[in-house]
């Protein structure tokens, strides 16, 4: 990239991620509409579960790309950079597991 930032691993799948996020956005609006229309609670919970799964799918994809590109590149470099990237990845995994 010309702005001096390293290219992120997901950049080749950017369109795919954006399309998935737009669908997720639509799902969230649909859930809001369901609440506004006072639809059945279990139906709303089912849609929330689907939304949560969709977000987790995006998160897992981004994490996978991060590990294959950013972390792998840092590991090849070694030293403090590698240690920092591995710690950062570990913290990201921990956040995903807690959510």
Secondary structure, 3 states (H helix, E strand, C coil): CCCCCCCCHHHHHHHHHHHHHHHHHHHHHHHHHHHHCCCCHHHHHHHHHHHHHHHHHHHHHHHHHHHHHHHHHHHHHCHHHHHHHHHHHHHHHHHHHHC
